[in-house]
């Protein structure tokens, strides 16, 4: 009777050890997938070169002491038409 209890405890401990190993493996795989998808997302962001060019123009203007010009007055206006959503770059 005592031997059965000891065997049951050992089986439970072995099962918990397997569960811990499986949990660690899942954590490792999830971390690797997160890293892979992050790299893919970073590489495929549209308009990345545009943002770099804009930042570069701002830095050049700041270095040369020039001031960047804003939009002329009246260039932004409200339209009575339906709003339009535009996506993508200017290729």
ROTI-342889 format. One line per field, with one value per residue (C-alpha): x, y, z; residue in three letters. Coordinates in steps of 0.5 Angstrom, whole numbers. Last residue first. Example, Ala and Ser with C-alpha at 12.3 -4.5 7.8 and 13.67 -1.06 7.14 Angstrom:
BEGIN
east: (27 25)
north: (-2 -9)
up: (14 16)
residu: (SER ALA)
END
This chain:
BEGIN
east: (10 7 6 0 -7 -12 -19 -24 -29 -36 -37 -38 -31 -27 -21 -13 -9 -12 -6 1 3 9 16 22 27 34 40 44 44 36 35 39 36 29 31 34 28 23 28 28 20 20 25 20 14 11 13 16 22 20 14 18 23 18 14 21 22 15 16 22 19 13 18 22 16 12 19 19 12 13 19 15 9 14 17 9 8 15 13 6 9 13 8 4 9 10 3 3 9 6 0)
north: (111 115 111 107 109 114 115 120 124 125 132 138 140 143 147 146 151 157 160 157 150 151 153 150 155 155 155 151 145 146 145 139 136 137 135 128 127 128 123 118 118 117 111 108 109 102 98 91 90 92 87 82 83 83 77 73 76 74 67 66 68 64 58 59 60 53 50 52 50 43 42 44 40 34 36 36 29 26 29 26 19 19 21 15 10 13 12 5 3 5 0)
up: (-112 -107 -101 -99 -96 -98 -94 -97 -93 -97 -100 -97 -96 -91 -93 -92 -97 -94 -92 -95 -92 -87 -89 -86 -82 -85 -80 -84 -79 -77 -85 -86 -80 -82 -89 -86 -82 -88 -92 -87 -86 -94 -94 -89 -94 -93 -87 -90 -86 -80 -80 -82 -77 -72 -74 -73 -66 -64 -67 -64 -57 -58 -60 -53 -49 -52 -50 -43 -42 -45 -40 -34 -36 -37 -30 -27 -30 -27 -20 -21 -23 -17 -12 -15 -14 -7 -6 -9 -5 2 0)
residu: (UNK UNK UNK UNK UNK UNK UNK UNK UNK UNK UNK UNK UNK UNK UNK UNK UNK UNK UNK UNK UNK UNK UNK UNK UNK UNK UNK UNK UNK UNK UNK UNK UNK UNK UNK UNK UNK UNK UNK UNK UNK UNK UNK UNK UNK UNK UNK UNK UNK UNK UNK UNK UNK UNK UNK UNK UNK UNK UNK UNK UNK UNK UNK UNK UNK UNK UNK UNK UNK UNK UNK UNK UNK UNK UNK UNK UNK UNK UNK UNK UNK UNK UNK UNK UNK UNK UNK UNK UNK UNK UNK)
END
